[in-house]
Amino acid sequence: MTIDRSSAAALVTHETDTLADLGIGYPANHFAWRVILDSARERGARSLVEIGVGGGNGVPHVLAAGLDFAGIDNVPEKVDVTRAILRDLGGDPASVVVADAEDAASMAALPGAGSFDTLVGLGIMPHVDDRAAVTANLAALVRPGGELFLEFRNSLFSLVTFNRFTRSFIVDDLLAGRSHQIRQRVGDFVAERVDMARPPLPSSGHEAYYDNPLAVVPQFERLGYDEVSVHPFHYHAAMPVLESSDPQAFRDESLAMEDDDSGWRGLFLCSAFLLRLVTPA
Ligand SMILES: C[S@@+](CC[C@H](N)C(=O)[O-])C[C@H]1O[C@@H](n2cnc3c(N)ncnc32)[C@H](O)[C@@H]1O
């Protein structure tokens, strides 16, 4: 079967035309794909593997950019949904399999393992304990000199949210290593000034991990990856608690920032960032 790249492109165009539609959740991944596929195109990539295919929303982006799509998810229903989207666009459904990023052996069965040009993992790293081990598992899926884009949640955004994350960032990260007395005093001071009831605690009882983009670059360089860089996305025009006062203005301003080159501001106004790594050639 031939891949129907024009239908894939039409789906991406539709997504682009509806970015400001409040009936659709904030389209953060649209902007992540833009960064990923610009880089893939520049490097002449021909194949991409997505870790955590979810609802298969990445498939049209990848096919429209002229690349072949493969992927895994550890939830069989997600694999089924993504296979159906891929099949409808003329792709090979067998290139999406059930596997777990934390289990290297399960991923080795993916056709093309070890040869992909680009790897993408959105929504994986905030839930894994051993980042170095999982990154090594993922790096084994690309060719030598292949690139990885991994999404992390941005802990620096906590300085803008004025909620319980603000307190924990200041006390646990910024003041790490300081005396109990100082941290306690600062913690009490901040707690009186922010909304400690937000966001609500996750029903799973497991808080996701938040990472500091300024700290992860040297961490991953030390692990031996090349060209390590950070690309913030998912802008918030203001603290999330203000969003309900004028949701359309909030959406429009946030979308505008994704398109601007807002430089260092993205390190604080974005709730997520992509970490780009290249494996040694
Ligand atoms: C945020 S969603 C990704 C959404 C997807 N990119 C999309 O646009 O539809 C994260 C996905 O990763 C999958 N996932 C989480 N941890 C995983 C793991 N350790 N191995 C494989 N898949 C995982 C989840 O089942 C979920 O479908």
PDBQT file of the ligand as one rigid body, heavy atoms in Angstrom, charges set to zero:
ROOT
HETATM    1  C1  LIG A 301       0.622  11.584  26.807  1.00  0.00    +0.000 C 
HETATM    2  S1  LIG A 301       0.250  10.086  26.004  1.00  0.00    +0.000 S 
HETATM    3  C2  LIG A 301       0.911  10.319  24.397  1.00  0.00    +0.000 C 
HETATM    4  C3  LIG A 301      -0.049  10.889  23.501  1.00  0.00    +0.000 C 
HETATM    5  C4  LIG A 301       0.274  10.730  22.025  1.00  0.00    +0.000 C 
HETATM    6  N1  LIG A 301       1.570  11.271  21.704  1.00  0.00    +0.000 N 
HETATM    7  C5  LIG A 301      -0.813  11.392  21.243  1.00  0.00    +0.000 C 
HETATM    8  O1  LIG A 301      -0.558  12.480  20.745  1.00  0.00    +0.000 OA
HETATM    9  O2  LIG A 301      -1.896  10.838  21.162  1.00  0.00    +0.000 OA
HETATM   10  C6  LIG A 301       1.424   8.978  26.706  1.00  0.00    +0.000 C 
HETATM   11  C7  LIG A 301       1.271   7.563  26.211  1.00  0.00    +0.000 C 
HETATM   12  O3  LIG A 301       2.424   6.847  26.654  1.00  0.00    +0.000 OA
HETATM   13  C8  LIG A 301       2.046   5.565  27.054  1.00  0.00    +0.000 C 
HETATM   14  N2  LIG A 301       3.071   5.116  28.009  1.00  0.00    +0.000 N 
HETATM   15  C9  LIG A 301       3.295   5.583  29.266  1.00  0.00    +0.000 A 
HETATM   16  N3  LIG A 301       4.334   4.955  29.824  1.00  0.00    +0.000 NA
HETATM   17  C10 LIG A 301       4.799   4.070  28.902  1.00  0.00    +0.000 A 
HETATM   18  C11 LIG A 301       5.854   3.113  28.886  1.00  0.00    +0.000 A 
HETATM   19  N4  LIG A 301       6.635   2.942  29.952  1.00  0.00    +0.000 N 
HETATM   20  N5  LIG A 301       6.049   2.390  27.767  1.00  0.00    +0.000 NA
HETATM   21  C12 LIG A 301       5.243   2.556  26.687  1.00  0.00    +0.000 A 
HETATM   22  N6  LIG A 301       4.221   3.435  26.643  1.00  0.00    +0.000 NA
HETATM   23  C13 LIG A 301       3.992   4.179  27.733  1.00  0.00    +0.000 A 
HETATM   24  C14 LIG A 301       0.656   5.734  27.648  1.00  0.00    +0.000 C 
HETATM   25  O4  LIG A 301      -0.081   4.528  27.592  1.00  0.00    +0.000 OA
HETATM   26  C15 LIG A 301       0.065   6.815  26.761  1.00  0.00    +0.000 C 
HETATM   27  O5  LIG A 301      -0.658   6.255  25.696  1.00  0.00    +0.000 OA
ENDROOT
TORSDOF 0
